[in-house]
Amino acid sequence: MTHVLGAYRPGASPLHRLPAWSKVAALVAWSAVTLLVRDPITSGGMAAAALLLLVSVTPAPGPTLKGLGMIVIVAAMAGAYQVWRGDYLAGIDIGVDLIGLFALSLSITGSTPMSDMLDLATAAARPFRRILPPAVTGLMFAIMLRAIPEIANIMRQSRDAARARGVRRNLTALMIPTATRTVGFALDLGAALHARGIGDDARSDAPRLRPMRLSPQAPSE
């Protein structure tokens, strides 16, 4: 599923022409509606509209179908749990909502350059610049997007290494190498940022405090 994160493809669809803030606001409003509306028919219509929007941005077929296949499995499991509890309508509604939200998210990431998303995150942090400089917020957002697929790749490599040793159902053999390599990745990333001075310049946006200077005391006689 991480293959489709930030998979921007240039185009001339209506979503491509909209600013990033309007698409993120639409995603938030869409999510609120899916939480409030408990009607499978309405949810199905919204999911169909989201899938049409996804098709309109012409995403990469392979990663998109793989990501949709995985979310369909998750939606089926969530819906099956509700059906097992005896609430058939809720099972259909939850499963369809998950598919619709995921499709809409893919359509937004596929039609929005990552630079626009970073600018939006920086602009949204400006009202809180006395707490955290906006440039630091944009940097944290970029690092998060970079770390998600990297951690997924580390987990995939750990799983393949465990299978090569004949270990298939041992959670310890998967999680310990994954955790160790993830910590190493975080330390290397922090060292690289520190070596380049990235993030230090962002402190200029924050209020500066005048350093306190203590005058030297006169020597006692």
Secondary structure, 3 states (H helix, E strand, C coil): CHHHCCCCCCCCCHHHHCCHHHHHHHHHHHHHHHHHCCCHHHHHHHHHHHHHHHHHCCCCHHHHHHHHHHHHHHHHHHHHHHHHCCCHHHHHHHHHHHHHHHHHHHHHHHHCCHHHHHHHHHHHCHHHCCCCCHHHHHHHHHHHHHHHHHHHHHHHHHHHHHHHCCCCCCHHHHHHHHHHHHHHHHHHHHHHHHHHCCCCHHHHHCCCCCCCCCCCCCCCC
